[in-house]
Amino acid sequence: MKNKTIAVWATLVTGPLGLQRVYLTGRYDAWGGLALLPTLLGLYGVQRARSMGLDDTLSWALIPLFGFAFAACAITALRYGLMDAPTWNRSFNP
């Protein structure tokens, strides 16, 4: 039986890597991989800004993806946390 509190914390902490999907579905699926893509692109933008300086425009285009990934995970964690028990059980506890 999947615990809602663990799912919320897993989404907040490991959500940008897509690892909460392993807890919820039992496998790493395509949605988890899609969560990983903007996180890695945003981290590449941060690394690029640190190495090339703050004048690099591509890094400024990539850095917001890192923030968007964290914001999406926070919204998903809120959705999981506010989900009522029957809906939670129907979705994640067969």
PDB file of N, CA, C and O in Angstrom:
ATOM      1  N   MET A   1       0.839  -1.175   0.000  1.00  0.00           N
ATOM      2  CA  MET A   1       0.000   0.000   0.000  1.00  0.00           C
ATOM      3  C   MET A   1       0.887   1.242   0.000  1.00  0.00           C
ATOM      4  O   MET A   1       1.778   1.377   0.839  1.00  0.00           O
ATOM      5  N   LYS A   2       0.642   2.132  -0.931  1.00  0.00           N
ATOM      6  CA  LYS A   2       1.446   3.333  -1.083  1.00  0.00           C
ATOM      7  C   LYS A   2       1.006   4.386  -0.067  1.00  0.00           C
ATOM      8  O   LYS A   2      -0.182   4.675   0.076  1.00  0.00           O
ATOM      9  N   ASN A   3       1.984   4.948   0.632  1.00  0.00           N
ATOM     10  CA  ASN A   3       1.731   5.967   1.626  1.00  0.00           C
ATOM     11  C   ASN A   3       1.766   7.340   0.948  1.00  0.00           C
ATOM     12  O   ASN A   3       2.694   7.653   0.202  1.00  0.00           O
ATOM     13  N   LYS A   4       0.753   8.142   1.216  1.00  0.00           N
ATOM     14  CA  LYS A   4       0.654   9.444   0.576  1.00  0.00           C
ATOM     15  C   LYS A   4       1.749  10.392   1.061  1.00  0.00           C
ATOM     16  O   LYS A   4       2.272  11.177   0.271  1.00  0.00           O
ATOM     17  N   THR A   5       2.103  10.335   2.338  1.00  0.00           N
ATOM     18  CA  THR A   5       3.146  11.205   2.877  1.00  0.00           C
ATOM     19  C   THR A   5       4.497  10.907   2.246  1.00  0.00           C
ATOM     20  O   THR A   5       5.240  11.825   1.900  1.00  0.00           O
ATOM     21  N   ILE A   6       4.813   9.644   2.098  1.00  0.00           N
ATOM     22  CA  ILE A   6       6.078   9.268   1.452  1.00  0.00           C
ATOM     23  C   ILE A   6       6.074   9.717  -0.007  1.00  0.00           C
ATOM     24  O   ILE A   6       7.097  10.170  -0.520  1.00  0.00           O
ATOM     25  N   ALA A   7       4.944   9.595  -0.669  1.00  0.00           N
ATOM     26  CA  ALA A   7       4.861  10.017  -2.070  1.00  0.00           C
ATOM     27  C   ALA A   7       5.060  11.520  -2.211  1.00  0.00           C
ATOM     28  O   ALA A   7       5.716  11.973  -3.148  1.00  0.00           O
ATOM     29  N   VAL A   8       4.495  12.301  -1.282  1.00  0.00           N
ATOM     30  CA  VAL A   8       4.658  13.755  -1.347  1.00  0.00           C
ATOM     31  C   VAL A   8       6.123  14.130  -1.132  1.00  0.00           C
ATOM     32  O   VAL A   8       6.667  14.944  -1.877  1.00  0.00           O
ATOM     33  N   TRP A   9       6.763  13.543  -0.123  1.00  0.00           N
ATOM     34  CA  TRP A   9       8.178  13.855   0.126  1.00  0.00           C
ATOM     35  C   TRP A   9       9.065  13.352  -1.003  1.00  0.00           C
ATOM     36  O   TRP A   9      10.029  14.023  -1.372  1.00  0.00           O
ATOM     37  N   ALA A  10       8.764  12.204  -1.546  1.00  0.00           N
ATOM     38  CA  ALA A  10       9.555  11.695  -2.675  1.00  0.00           C
ATOM     39  C   ALA A  10       9.412  12.603  -3.890  1.00  0.00           C
ATOM     40  O   ALA A  10      10.369  12.795  -4.640  1.00  0.00           O
ATOM     41  N   THR A  11       8.226  13.160  -4.083  1.00  0.00           N
ATOM     42  CA  THR A  11       8.020  14.072  -5.203  1.00  0.00           C
ATOM     43  C   THR A  11       8.773  15.370  -4.992  1.00  0.00           C
ATOM     44  O   THR A  11       9.351  15.909  -5.936  1.00  0.00           O
ATOM     45  N   LEU A  12       8.778  15.883  -3.770  1.00  0.00           N
ATOM     46  CA  LEU A  12       9.505  17.124  -3.505  1.00  0.00           C
ATOM     47  C   LEU A  12      11.018  16.947  -3.614  1.00  0.00           C
ATOM     48  O   LEU A  12      11.709  17.811  -4.154  1.00  0.00           O
ATOM     49  N   VAL A  13      11.532  15.831  -3.103  1.00  0.00           N
ATOM     50  CA  VAL A  13      12.984  15.653  -3.042  1.00  0.00           C
ATOM     51  C   VAL A  13      13.553  15.078  -4.334  1.00  0.00           C
ATOM     52  O   VAL A  13      14.553  15.579  -4.848  1.00  0.00           O
ATOM     53  N   THR A  14      12.928  14.041  -4.857  1.00  0.00           N
ATOM     54  CA  THR A  14      13.481  13.379  -6.046  1.00  0.00           C
ATOM     55  C   THR A  14      12.630  13.594  -7.293  1.00  0.00           C
ATOM     56  O   THR A  14      12.866  12.959  -8.321  1.00  0.00           O
ATOM     57  N   GLY A  15      11.661  14.466  -7.211  1.00  0.00           N
ATOM     58  CA  GLY A  15      10.771  14.699  -8.348  1.00  0.00           C
ATOM     59  C   GLY A  15      11.452  15.179  -9.608  1.00  0.00           C
ATOM     60  O   GLY A  15      11.121  14.690 -10.688  1.00  0.00           O
ATOM     61  N   PRO A  16      12.407  16.129  -9.527  1.00  0.00           N
ATOM     62  CA  PRO A  16      13.061  16.566 -10.760  1.00  0.00           C
ATOM     63  C   PRO A  16      13.846  15.464 -11.462  1.00  0.00           C
ATOM     64  O   PRO A  16      14.175  15.594 -12.641  1.00  0.00           O
ATOM     65  N   LEU A  17      14.145  14.390 -10.758  1.00  0.00           N
ATOM     66  CA  LEU A  17      14.808  13.249 -11.385  1.00  0.00           C
ATOM     67  C   LEU A  17      13.809  12.202 -11.850  1.00  0.00           C
ATOM     68  O   LEU A  17      14.186  11.253 -12.537  1.00  0.00           O
ATOM     69  N   GLY A  18      12.555  12.360 -11.489  1.00  0.00           N
ATOM     70  CA  GLY A  18      11.519  11.424 -11.887  1.00  0.00           C
ATOM     71  C   GLY A  18      11.473  10.163 -11.051  1.00  0.00           C
ATOM     72  O   GLY A  18      10.815   9.196 -11.435  1.00  0.00           O
ATOM     73  N   LEU A  19      12.157  10.149  -9.917  1.00  0.00           N
ATOM     74  CA  LEU A  19      12.256   8.919  -9.126  1.00  0.00           C
ATOM     75  C   LEU A  19      11.008   8.629  -8.299  1.00  0.00           C
ATOM     76  O   LEU A  19      10.844   7.506  -7.823  1.00  0.00           O
ATOM     77  N   GLN A  20      10.128   9.606  -8.115  1.00  0.00           N
ATOM     78  CA  GLN A  20       8.898   9.316  -7.372  1.00  0.00           C
ATOM     79  C   GLN A  20       8.013   8.358  -8.147  1.00  0.00           C
ATOM     80  O   GLN A  20       7.164   7.683  -7.565  1.00  0.00           O
ATOM     81  N   ARG A  21       8.206   8.295  -9.453  1.00  0.00           N
ATOM     82  CA  ARG A  21       7.425   7.370 -10.275  1.00  0.00           C
ATOM     83  C   ARG A  21       7.771   5.920  -9.953  1.00  0.00           C
ATOM     84  O   ARG A  21       6.926   5.034 -10.086  1.00  0.00           O
ATOM     85  N   VAL A  22       9.014   5.675  -9.527  1.00  0.00           N
ATOM     86  CA  VAL A  22       9.405   4.322  -9.146  1.00  0.00           C
ATOM     87  C   VAL A  22       8.612   3.898  -7.906  1.00  0.00           C
ATOM     88  O   VAL A  22       8.164   2.755  -7.816  1.00  0.00           O
ATOM     89  N   TYR A  23       8.443   4.805  -6.964  1.00  0.00           N
ATOM     90  CA  TYR A  23       7.670   4.479  -5.770  1.00  0.00           C
ATOM     91  C   TYR A  23       6.188   4.295  -6.098  1.00  0.00           C
ATOM     92  O   TYR A  23       5.544   3.379  -5.585  1.00  0.00           O
ATOM     93  N   LEU A  24       5.656   5.158  -6.942  1.00  0.00           N
ATOM     94  CA  LEU A  24       4.213   5.123  -7.199  1.00  0.00           C
ATOM     95  C   LEU A  24       3.800   4.018  -8.170  1.00  0.00           C
ATOM     96  O   LEU A  24       2.750   3.402  -7.989  1.00  0.00           O
ATOM     97  N   THR A  25       4.599   3.763  -9.184  1.00  0.00           N
ATOM     98  CA  THR A  25       4.194   2.781 -10.196  1.00  0.00           C
ATOM     99  C   THR A  25       5.013   1.502 -10.147  1.00  0.00           C
ATOM    100  O   THR A  25       4.625   0.506 -10.759  1.00  0.00           O
ATOM    101  N   GLY A  26       6.139   1.499  -9.435  1.00  0.00           N
ATOM    102  CA  GLY A  26       6.966   0.312  -9.344  1.00  0.00           C
ATOM    103  C   GLY A  26       7.991   0.183 -10.455  1.00  0.00           C
ATOM    104  O   GLY A  26       8.737  -0.795 -10.497  1.00  0.00           O
ATOM    105  N   ARG A  27       8.038   1.157 -11.358  1.00  0.00           N
ATOM    106  CA  ARG A  27       9.020   1.118 -12.447  1.00  0.00           C
ATOM    107  C   ARG A  27       9.316   2.552 -12.887  1.00  0.00           C
ATOM    108  O   ARG A  27       8.552   3.475 -12.603  1.00  0.00           O
ATOM    109  N   TYR A  28      10.415   2.713 -13.570  1.00  0.00           N
ATOM    110  CA  TYR A  28      10.784   4.018 -14.117  1.00  0.00           C
ATOM    111  C   TYR A  28      10.199   4.105 -15.517  1.00  0.00           C
ATOM    112  O   TYR A  28      10.672   3.423 -16.427  1.00  0.00           O
ATOM    113  N   ASP A  29       9.190   4.923 -15.701  1.00  0.00           N
ATOM    114  CA  ASP A  29       8.481   4.957 -16.973  1.00  0.00           C
ATOM    115  C   ASP A  29       8.833   6.205 -17.776  1.00  0.00           C
ATOM    116  O   ASP A  29       9.744   6.951 -17.416  1.00  0.00           O
ATOM    117  N   ALA A  30       8.115   6.419 -18.846  1.00  0.00           N
ATOM    118  CA  ALA A  30       8.399   7.539 -19.750  1.00  0.00           C
ATOM    119  C   ALA A  30       8.170   8.888 -19.081  1.00  0.00           C
ATOM    120  O   ALA A  30       8.896   9.841 -19.363  1.00  0.00           O
ATOM    121  N   TRP A  31       7.176   8.990 -18.200  1.00  0.00           N
ATOM    122  CA  TRP A  31       6.924  10.269 -17.526  1.00  0.00           C
ATOM    123  C   TRP A  31       8.085  10.647 -16.620  1.00  0.00           C
ATOM    124  O   TRP A  31       8.420  11.825 -16.493  1.00  0.00           O
ATOM    125  N   GLY A  32       8.694   9.662 -15.997  1.00  0.00           N
ATOM    126  CA  GLY A  32       9.883   9.923 -15.192  1.00  0.00           C
ATOM    127  C   GLY A  32      11.042  10.423 -16.035  1.00  0.00           C
ATOM    128  O   GLY A  32      11.784  11.316 -15.626  1.00  0.00           O
ATOM    129  N   GLY A  33      11.189   9.844 -17.204  1.00  0.00           N
ATOM    130  CA  GLY A  33      12.231  10.297 -18.120  1.00  0.00           C
ATOM    131  C   GLY A  33      11.983  11.696 -18.636  1.00  0.00           C
ATOM    132  O   GLY A  33      12.925  12.463 -18.835  1.00  0.00           O
ATOM    133  N   LEU A  34      10.716  12.038 -18.856  1.00  0.00           N
ATOM    134  CA  LEU A  34      10.393  13.386 -19.300  1.00  0.00           C
ATOM    135  C   LEU A  34      10.640  14.411 -18.206  1.00  0.00           C
ATOM    136  O   LEU A  34      10.935  15.567 -18.510  1.00  0.00           O
ATOM    137  N   ALA A  35      10.529  14.025 -16.953  1.00  0.00           N
ATOM    138  CA  ALA A  35      10.830  14.943 -15.856  1.00  0.00           C
ATOM    139  C   ALA A  35      12.326  15.182 -15.747  1.00  0.00           C
ATOM    140  O   ALA A  35      12.763  16.247 -15.310  1.00  0.00           O
ATOM    141  N   LEU A  36      13.099  14.203 -16.140  1.00  0.00           N
ATOM    142  CA  LEU A  36      14.550  14.315 -16.053  1.00  0.00           C
ATOM    143  C   LEU A  36      15.123  15.267 -17.098  1.00  0.00           C
ATOM    144  O   LEU A  36      16.130  15.923 -16.833  1.00  0.00           O
ATOM    145  N   LEU A  37      14.518  15.361 -18.263  1.00  0.00           N
ATOM    146  CA  LEU A  37      15.058  16.155 -19.360  1.00  0.00           C
ATOM    147  C   LEU A  37      15.196  17.643 -19.022  1.00  0.00           C
ATOM    148  O   LEU A  37      16.295  18.176 -19.178  1.00  0.00           O
ATOM    149  N   PRO A  38      14.146  18.352 -18.566  1.00  0.00           N
ATOM    150  CA  PRO A  38      14.352  19.772 -18.253  1.00  0.00           C
ATOM    151  C   PRO A  38      15.291  19.999 -17.072  1.00  0.00           C
ATOM    152  O   PRO A  38      15.966  21.026 -17.003  1.00  0.00           O
ATOM    153  N   THR A  39      15.335  19.053 -16.153  1.00  0.00           N
ATOM    154  CA  THR A  39      16.262  19.178 -15.028  1.00  0.00           C
ATOM    155  C   THR A  39      17.699  19.144 -15.513  1.00  0.00           C
ATOM    156  O   THR A  39      18.513  19.980 -15.119  1.00  0.00           O
ATOM    157  N   LEU A  40      18.012  18.182 -16.364  1.00  0.00           N
ATOM    158  CA  LEU A  40      19.375  18.080 -16.884  1.00  0.00           C
ATOM    159  C   LEU A  40      19.731  19.262 -17.781  1.00  0.00           C
ATOM    160  O   LEU A  40      20.860  19.750 -17.735  1.00  0.00           O
ATOM    161  N   LEU A  41      18.785  19.728 -18.595  1.00  0.00           N
ATOM    162  CA  LEU A  41      19.057  20.897 -19.432  1.00  0.00           C
ATOM    163  C   LEU A  41      19.284  22.142 -18.579  1.00  0.00           C
ATOM    164  O   LEU A  41      20.152  22.957 -18.893  1.00  0.00           O
ATOM    165  N   GLY A  42      18.513  22.294 -17.505  1.00  0.00           N
ATOM    166  CA  GLY A  42      18.710  23.426 -16.605  1.00  0.00           C
ATOM    167  C   GLY A  42      20.040  23.359 -15.886  1.00  0.00           C
ATOM    168  O   GLY A  42      20.710  24.379 -15.724  1.00  0.00           O
ATOM    169  N   LEU A  43      20.435  22.164 -15.450  1.00  0.00           N
ATOM    170  CA  LEU A  43      21.743  22.015 -14.811  1.00  0.00           C
ATOM    171  C   LEU A  43      22.879  22.284 -15.802  1.00  0.00           C
ATOM    172  O   LEU A  43      23.920  22.827 -15.430  1.00  0.00           O
ATOM    173  N   TYR A  44      22.670  21.904 -17.055  1.00  0.00           N
ATOM    174  CA  TYR A  44      23.666  22.220 -18.080  1.00  0.00           C
ATOM    175  C   TYR A  44      23.762  23.736 -18.259  1.00  0.00           C
ATOM    176  O   TYR A  44      24.858  24.267 -18.441  1.00  0.00           O
ATOM    177  N   GLY A  45      22.638  24.429 -18.210  1.00  0.00           N
ATOM    178  CA  GLY A  45      22.660  25.888 -18.310  1.00  0.00           C
ATOM    179  C   GLY A  45      23.404  26.524 -17.148  1.00  0.00           C
ATOM    180  O   GLY A  45      24.138  27.493 -17.340  1.00  0.00           O
ATOM    181  N   VAL A  46      23.224  25.991 -15.940  1.00  0.00           N
ATOM    182  CA  VAL A  46      23.949  26.508 -14.773  1.00  0.00           C
ATOM    183  C   VAL A  46      25.443  26.271 -14.937  1.00  0.00           C
ATOM    184  O   VAL A  46      26.254  27.162 -14.683  1.00  0.00           O
ATOM    185  N   GLN A  47      25.803  25.060 -15.362  1.00  0.00           N
ATOM    186  CA  GLN A  47      27.220  24.735 -15.558  1.00  0.00           C
ATOM    187  C   GLN A  47      27.822  25.607 -16.645  1.00  0.00           C
ATOM    188  O   GLN A  47      28.961  26.059 -16.528  1.00  0.00           O
ATOM    189  N   ARG A  48      27.063  25.840 -17.693  1.00  0.00           N
ATOM    190  CA  ARG A  48      27.551  26.669 -18.800  1.00  0.00           C
ATOM    191  C   ARG A  48      27.735  28.116 -18.368  1.00  0.00           C
ATOM    192  O   ARG A  48      28.693  28.767 -18.786  1.00  0.00           O
ATOM    193  N   ALA A  49      26.833  28.629 -17.537  1.00  0.00           N
ATOM    194  CA  ALA A  49      26.966  29.998 -17.041  1.00  0.00           C
ATOM    195  C   ALA A  49      28.176  30.127 -16.124  1.00  0.00           C
ATOM    196  O   ALA A  49      28.852  31.155 -16.124  1.00  0.00           O
ATOM    197  N   ARG A  50      28.447  29.089 -15.344  1.00  0.00           N
ATOM    198  CA  ARG A  50      29.609  29.139 -14.450  1.00  0.00           C
ATOM    199  C   ARG A  50      30.917  29.072 -15.228  1.00  0.00           C
ATOM    200  O   ARG A  50      31.902  29.695 -14.832  1.00  0.00           O
ATOM    201  N   SER A  51      30.940  28.327 -16.325  1.00  0.00           N
ATOM    202  CA  SER A  51      32.193  28.182 -17.060  1.00  0.00           C
ATOM    203  C   SER A  51      32.401  29.285 -18.098  1.00  0.00           C
ATOM    204  O   SER A  51      33.535  29.711 -18.316  1.00  0.00           O
ATOM    205  N   MET A  52      31.344  29.748 -18.733  1.00  0.00           N
ATOM    206  CA  MET A  52      31.480  30.737 -19.810  1.00  0.00           C
ATOM    207  C   MET A  52      31.168  32.156 -19.362  1.00  0.00           C
ATOM    208  O   MET A  52      31.382  33.102 -20.121  1.00  0.00           O
ATOM    209  N   GLY A  53      30.677  32.319 -18.170  1.00  0.00           N
ATOM    210  CA  GLY A  53      30.343  33.657 -17.698  1.00  0.00           C
ATOM    211  C   GLY A  53      28.858  33.938 -17.856  1.00  0.00           C
ATOM    212  O   GLY A  53      28.120  33.180 -18.485  1.00  0.00           O
ATOM    213  N   LEU A  54      28.452  35.031 -17.275  1.00  0.00           N
ATOM    214  CA  LEU A  54      27.034  35.371 -17.263  1.00  0.00           C
ATOM    215  C   LEU A  54      26.550  36.019 -18.548  1.00  0.00           C
ATOM    216  O   LEU A  54      25.359  36.305 -18.672  1.00  0.00           O
ATOM    217  N   ASP A  55      27.430  36.259 -19.505  1.00  0.00           N
ATOM    218  CA  ASP A  55      27.031  36.866 -20.771  1.00  0.00           C
ATOM    219  C   ASP A  55      26.515  35.852 -21.782  1.00  0.00           C
ATOM    220  O   ASP A  55      26.068  36.244 -22.860  1.00  0.00           O
ATOM    221  N   ASP A  56      26.562  34.585 -21.475  1.00  0.00           N
ATOM    222  CA  ASP A  56      26.133  33.528 -22.387  1.00  0.00           C
ATOM    223  C   ASP A  56      24.602  33.486 -22.428  1.00  0.00           C
ATOM    224  O   ASP A  56      23.964  33.231 -21.407  1.00  0.00           O
ATOM    225  N   THR A  57      24.022  33.729 -23.582  1.00  0.00           N
ATOM    226  CA  THR A  57      22.554  33.786 -23.688  1.00  0.00           C
ATOM    227  C   THR A  57      21.913  32.405 -23.653  1.00  0.00           C
ATOM    228  O   THR A  57      20.787  32.264 -23.176  1.00  0.00           O
ATOM    229  N   LEU A  58      22.605  31.387 -24.147  1.00  0.00           N
ATOM    230  CA  LEU A  58      22.027  30.041 -24.114  1.00  0.00           C
ATOM    231  C   LEU A  58      21.857  29.557 -22.676  1.00  0.00           C
ATOM    232  O   LEU A  58      20.871  28.897 -22.352  1.00  0.00           O
ATOM    233  N   SER A  59      22.807  29.883 -21.829  1.00  0.00           N
ATOM    234  CA  SER A  59      22.669  29.467 -20.429  1.00  0.00           C
ATOM    235  C   SER A  59      21.473  30.148 -19.781  1.00  0.00           C
ATOM    236  O   SER A  59      20.782  29.531 -18.970  1.00  0.00           O
ATOM    237  N   TRP A  60      21.219  31.394 -20.119  1.00  0.00           N
ATOM    238  CA  TRP A  60      20.051  32.083 -19.548  1.00  0.00           C
ATOM    239  C   TRP A  60      18.747  31.533 -20.105  1.00  0.00           C
ATOM    240  O   TRP A  60      17.700  31.679 -19.474  1.00  0.00           O
ATOM    241  N   ALA A  61      18.789  30.911 -21.263  1.00  0.00           N
ATOM    242  CA  ALA A  61      17.591  30.260 -21.798  1.00  0.00           C
ATOM    243  C   ALA A  61      17.359  28.898 -21.147  1.00  0.00           C
ATOM    244  O   ALA A  61      16.217  28.451 -21.038  1.00  0.00           O
ATOM    245  N   LEU A  62      18.435  28.233 -20.714  1.00  0.00           N
ATOM    246  CA  LEU A  62      18.313  26.892 -20.150  1.00  0.00           C
ATOM    247  C   LEU A  62      18.074  26.890 -18.640  1.00  0.00           C
ATOM    248  O   LEU A  62      17.410  25.989 -18.128  1.00  0.00           O
ATOM    249  N   ILE A  63      18.596  27.868 -17.930  1.00  0.00           N
ATOM    250  CA  ILE A  63      18.485  27.890 -16.469  1.00  0.00           C
ATOM    251  C   ILE A  63      17.035  27.871 -15.978  1.00  0.00           C
ATOM    252  O   ILE A  63      16.758  27.183 -14.995  1.00  0.00           O
ATOM    253  N   PRO A  64      16.092  28.587 -16.607  1.00  0.00           N
ATOM    254  CA  PRO A  64      14.701  28.524 -16.110  1.00  0.00           C
ATOM    255  C   PRO A  64      14.077  27.136 -16.177  1.00  0.00           C
ATOM    256  O   PRO A  64      13.137  26.854 -15.434  1.00  0.00           O
ATOM    257  N   LEU A  65      14.572  26.266 -17.045  1.00  0.00           N
ATOM    258  CA  LEU A  65      14.042  24.903 -17.099  1.00  0.00           C
ATOM    259  C   LEU A  65      14.250  24.177 -15.783  1.00  0.00           C
ATOM    260  O   LEU A  65      13.415  23.370 -15.375  1.00  0.00           O
ATOM    261  N   PHE A  66      15.366  24.462 -15.114  1.00  0.00           N
ATOM    262  CA  PHE A  66      15.654  23.871 -13.810  1.00  0.00           C
ATOM    263  C   PHE A  66      14.607  24.314 -12.790  1.00  0.00           C
ATOM    264  O   PHE A  66      14.108  23.500 -12.013  1.00  0.00           O
ATOM    265  N   GLY A  67      14.281  25.592 -12.796  1.00  0.00           N
ATOM    266  CA  GLY A  67      13.252  26.102 -11.891  1.00  0.00           C
ATOM    267  C   GLY A  67      11.873  25.583 -12.230  1.00  0.00           C
ATOM    268  O   GLY A  67      11.088  25.280 -11.331  1.00  0.00           O
ATOM    269  N   PHE A  68      11.562  25.475 -13.515  1.00  0.00           N
ATOM    270  CA  PHE A  68      10.258  24.951 -13.919  1.00  0.00           C
ATOM    271  C   PHE A  68      10.085  23.499 -13.494  1.00  0.00           C
ATOM    272  O   PHE A  68       8.985  23.083 -13.130  1.00  0.00           O
ATOM    273  N   ALA A  69      11.171  22.723 -13.539  1.00  0.00           N
ATOM    274  CA  ALA A  69      11.100  21.325 -13.109  1.00  0.00           C
ATOM    275  C   ALA A  69      10.778  21.245 -11.620  1.00  0.00           C
ATOM    276  O   ALA A  69       9.945  20.437 -11.209  1.00  0.00           O
ATOM    277  N   PHE A  70      11.435  22.079 -10.807  1.00  0.00           N
ATOM    278  CA  PHE A  70      11.144  22.086  -9.378  1.00  0.00           C
ATOM    279  C   PHE A  70       9.737  22.594  -9.094  1.00  0.00           C
ATOM    280  O   PHE A  70       9.063  22.072  -8.206  1.00  0.00           O
ATOM    281  N   ALA A  71       9.284  23.600  -9.829  1.00  0.00           N
ATOM    282  CA  ALA A  71       7.928  24.116  -9.628  1.00  0.00           C
ATOM    283  C   ALA A  71       6.886  23.070 -10.007  1.00  0.00           C
ATOM    284  O   ALA A  71       5.880  22.921  -9.313  1.00  0.00           O
ATOM    285  N   ALA A  72       7.109  22.358 -11.081  1.00  0.00           N
ATOM    286  CA  ALA A  72       6.174  21.305 -11.482  1.00  0.00           C
ATOM    287  C   ALA A  72       6.112  20.199 -10.447  1.00  0.00           C
ATOM    288  O   ALA A  72       5.043  19.648 -10.185  1.00  0.00           O
ATOM    289  N   CYS A  73       7.246  19.873  -9.863  1.00  0.00           N
ATOM    290  CA  CYS A  73       7.271  18.837  -8.818  1.00  0.00           C
ATOM    291  C   CYS A  73       6.558  19.318  -7.563  1.00  0.00           C
ATOM    292  O   CYS A  73       5.878  18.536  -6.899  1.00  0.00           O
ATOM    293  N   ALA A  74       6.704  20.592  -7.232  1.00  0.00           N
ATOM    294  CA  ALA A  74       6.004  21.133  -6.065  1.00  0.00           C
ATOM    295  C   ALA A  74       4.493  21.113  -6.283  1.00  0.00           C
ATOM    296  O   ALA A  74       3.741  20.794  -5.361  1.00  0.00           O
ATOM    297  N   ILE A  75       4.046  21.446  -7.475  1.00  0.00           N
ATOM    298  CA  ILE A  75       2.610  21.411  -7.780  1.00  0.00           C
ATOM    299  C   ILE A  75       2.094  19.981  -7.745  1.00  0.00           C
ATOM    300  O   ILE A  75       0.998  19.730  -7.244  1.00  0.00           O
ATOM    301  N   THR A  76       2.869  19.045  -8.270  1.00  0.00           N
ATOM    302  CA  THR A  76       2.474  17.642  -8.220  1.00  0.00           C
ATOM    303  C   THR A  76       2.408  17.138  -6.787  1.00  0.00           C
ATOM    304  O   THR A  76       1.502  16.382  -6.438  1.00  0.00           O
ATOM    305  N   ALA A  77       3.362  17.550  -5.952  1.00  0.00           N
ATOM    306  CA  ALA A  77       3.342  17.154  -4.544  1.00  0.00           C
ATOM    307  C   ALA A  77       2.113  17.719  -3.845  1.00  0.00           C
ATOM    308  O   ALA A  77       1.502  17.036  -3.024  1.00  0.00           O
ATOM    309  N   LEU A  78       1.748  18.949  -4.158  1.00  0.00           N
ATOM    310  CA  LEU A  78       0.519  19.522  -3.594  1.00  0.00           C
ATOM    311  C   LEU A  78      -0.705  18.738  -4.049  1.00  0.00           C
ATOM    312  O   LEU A  78      -1.616  18.478  -3.262  1.00  0.00           O
ATOM    313  N   ARG A  79      -0.718  18.364  -5.323  1.00  0.00           N
ATOM    314  CA  ARG A  79      -1.847  17.582  -5.833  1.00  0.00           C
ATOM    315  C   ARG A  79      -1.955  16.244  -5.115  1.00  0.00           C
ATOM    316  O   ARG A  79      -3.053  15.824  -4.751  1.00  0.00           O
ATOM    317  N   TYR A  80      -0.828  15.572  -4.909  1.00  0.00           N
ATOM    318  CA  TYR A  80      -0.836  14.309  -4.180  1.00  0.00           C
ATOM    319  C   TYR A  80      -1.271  14.509  -2.737  1.00  0.00           C
ATOM    320  O   TYR A  80      -2.052  13.717  -2.209  1.00  0.00           O
ATOM    321  N   GLY A  81      -0.775  15.558  -2.096  1.00  0.00           N
ATOM    322  CA  GLY A  81      -1.089  15.799  -0.701  1.00  0.00           C
ATOM    323  C   GLY A  81      -2.543  16.166  -0.461  1.00  0.00           C
ATOM    324  O   GLY A  81      -3.107  15.819   0.577  1.00  0.00           O
ATOM    325  N   LEU A  82      -3.149  16.857  -1.399  1.00  0.00           N
ATOM    326  CA  LEU A  82      -4.540  17.287  -1.247  1.00  0.00           C
ATOM    327  C   LEU A  82      -5.547  16.293  -1.807  1.00  0.00           C
ATOM    328  O   LEU A  82      -6.755  16.505  -1.702  1.00  0.00           O
ATOM    329  N   MET A  83      -5.056  15.215  -2.398  1.00  0.00           N
ATOM    330  CA  MET A  83      -5.948  14.201  -2.951  1.00  0.00           C
ATOM    331  C   MET A  83      -6.663  13.468  -1.816  1.00  0.00           C
ATOM    332  O   MET A  83      -6.032  13.082  -0.833  1.00  0.00           O
ATOM    333  N   ASP A  84      -7.967  13.278  -1.949  1.00  0.00           N
ATOM    334  CA  ASP A  84      -8.701  12.577  -0.896  1.00  0.00           C
ATOM    335  C   ASP A  84      -8.378  11.081  -0.940  1.00  0.00           C
ATOM    336  O   ASP A  84      -7.900  10.561  -1.949  1.00  0.00           O
ATOM    337  N   ALA A  85      -8.647  10.415   0.163  1.00  0.00           N
ATOM    338  CA  ALA A  85      -8.243   9.017   0.333  1.00  0.00           C
ATOM    339  C   ALA A  85      -8.839   8.073  -0.716  1.00  0.00           C
ATOM    340  O   ALA A  85      -8.106   7.240  -1.249  1.00  0.00           O
ATOM    341  N   PRO A  86     -10.141   8.166  -1.038  1.00  0.00           N
ATOM    342  CA  PRO A  86     -10.661   7.246  -2.057  1.00  0.00           C
ATOM    343  C   PRO A  86     -10.003   7.430  -3.432  1.00  0.00           C
ATOM    344  O   PRO A  86      -9.731   6.452  -4.128  1.00  0.00           O
ATOM    345  N   THR A  87      -9.754   8.666  -3.809  1.00  0.00           N
ATOM    346  CA  THR A  87      -9.102   8.909  -5.095  1.00  0.00           C
ATOM    347  C   THR A  87      -7.662   8.420  -5.074  1.00  0.00           C
ATOM    348  O   THR A  87      -7.184   7.846  -6.052  1.00  0.00           O
ATOM    349  N   TRP A  88      -6.966   8.646  -3.956  1.00  0.00           N
ATOM    350  CA  TRP A  88      -5.590   8.167  -3.820  1.00  0.00           C
ATOM    351  C   TRP A  88      -5.526   6.647  -3.927  1.00  0.00           C
ATOM    352  O   TRP A  88      -4.699   6.100  -4.657  1.00  0.00           O
ATOM    353  N   ASN A  89      -6.396   5.983  -3.205  1.00  0.00           N
ATOM    354  CA  ASN A  89      -6.407   4.517  -3.230  1.00  0.00           C
ATOM    355  C   ASN A  89      -6.779   3.984  -4.610  1.00  0.00           C
ATOM    356  O   ASN A  89      -6.216   2.987  -5.062  1.00  0.00           O
ATOM    357  N   ARG A  90      -7.711   4.633  -5.273  1.00  0.00           N
ATOM    358  CA  ARG A  90      -8.115   4.193  -6.602  1.00  0.00           C
ATOM    359  C   ARG A  90      -6.972   4.395  -7.610  1.00  0.00           C
ATOM    360  O   ARG A  90      -6.828   3.610  -8.547  1.00  0.00           O
ATOM    361  N   SER A  91      -6.162   5.446  -7.416  1.00  0.00           N
ATOM    362  CA  SER A  91      -5.083   5.747  -8.365  1.00  0.00           C
ATOM    363  C   SER A  91      -3.823   4.932  -8.129  1.00  0.00           C
ATOM    364  O   SER A  91      -3.194   4.476  -9.084  1.00  0.00           O
ATOM    365  N   PHE A  92      -3.442   4.739  -6.859  1.00  0.00           N
ATOM    366  CA  PHE A  92      -2.127   4.175  -6.583  1.00  0.00           C
ATOM    367  C   PHE A  92      -2.129   2.904  -5.742  1.00  0.00           C
ATOM    368  O   PHE A  92      -1.081   2.273  -5.603  1.00  0.00           O
ATOM    369  N   ASN A  93      -3.251   2.513  -5.184  1.00  0.00           N
ATOM    370  CA  ASN A  93      -3.328   1.295  -4.391  1.00  0.00           C
ATOM    371  C   ASN A  93      -4.357   0.348  -5.000  1.00  0.00           C
ATOM    372  O   ASN A  93      -5.553   0.466  -4.730  1.00  0.00           O
ATOM    373  N   PRO A  94      -3.894  -0.583  -5.815  1.00  0.00           N
ATOM    374  CA  PRO A  94      -4.863  -1.485  -6.461  1.00  0.00           C
ATOM    375  C   PRO A  94      -5.517  -2.440  -5.481  1.00  0.00           C
ATOM    376  O   PRO A  94      -6.351  -3.255  -5.876  1.00  0.00           O
TER     377      PRO A  94
END
